[in-house]
């Protein structure tokens, strides 16, 4: 009985410390065909709690699935992908997964126009 209570407490408390990625930011350079992905995921230990998988879809079809054993740093995970088949108007979807709990998805419509750089 004690073992059951302990196991239940572990199952209940683990999700309290785990959380899905907070945000997924996408930037696609039409000229170079490079997709930049920044996954915001604040963690204390990049080897125990981290972004463990990134999936990239083009128009709903999986193009890339990459797994990781740790996160780049304690705040975010950044990756670059060459997506040569993306044309103007296509939809890129990226899903970032936490190794403990949850995921976050972001979408981007491919445009040949480069966004204007803002200066303040």
N, C-alpha and C positions, 0 to 999 in steps of 0.2 A: 504494500500500500504506500509506503514511504517513497519508493522508487517512482510510482505513478504520479504522486504529488510533485516530486522534484522534476520529472519530465514535463509535466504540465506547466510548471512555473518557467522552465526554460523556453518552452514553446511560446508562452505568452510574453516574456520579456525580450526575446530576440527582436521581434518586429518593432519594439519601442526604440531600439538603438539603430535600427536599419531604416533607410529611407530611399525612395527612388531618386534618380537624377532630378535636379531642380529645373533645368532648362536645356534645350538643345538648339544651338544657333548654327544656321547653315549659310554658306556663301559659295556660290558657283561662278567660276570665271569661264564664260562661254568661249573665249579665245583659246585658253589653255586646256579646257575641259577638266579643270581641277575643282573638286568639291571639298571645301574646308568645313570641318565639323568641330564644334566646341561643345562639350557636354559638361555643364556645371553640376558638380557632385562633391560637396564638401564632406571630407572624411578625416578622421584622426589617424588612421593607419592604412596607408595605401596598399598594403599587402593582404589585409584581412577584410576590408570593406572597400569595394572599388567597382568601376565600370568594367564588367567582364565580357560584354559582347556588344557589338555594333552591327546592325543590319541596315543595308542600303537597298531601297527599292526604286525602280524606274517604272512609272506608270503602273504600279501595283505588282510588278514582277521582281522577285528578289534578284539582285545583281551581285551583292557582296554580303558575306557573313564572316566577321572577324572576331576571334576571341582573344582575351587578354588575361594575364595572371596577376596584374597589378595596375594601378592607376598612375598617370604621369606625375601628378602632385596632389596635394591635399585639397585643392579647390576645383580642379577640372581635368578633363581628359580630351586631348586634341588629336585629330587624325586628318589625313588628306587622302583623297581617292581620285583616281583618273576615271572619269565616266565618259567614254568616247561616244556612246550611242545617244546621249541626251541632245534633243533638238529643242528649238524654241517652242514654248507652250507645253512641254512635257512636265510631269510632276515627279520630283524627287522626294522620297520619304526616307527619313532616318530614324531608327529606334535605338536608343541607348538603354542597356539593361544593367541593373545593379546585381552583384553576385549574391546578395542576401535577400533583397526584396524590391520589387517594382521595376518600372520602366518608364521612359518618357519618349514621346514621338514628336517630330516636327516635319513640316512639309514646305516645299519651295517649288514655285513654278519657274522653269528655266526661261531666261530672257537673254537675248543677244545684246541688249543695252546694259552697259555697266552703270551701277548706281553712282550718282554724283558724290564726290567726297565732300563731307561737311567740315568746315573749319570754323572755329569760334574764337 
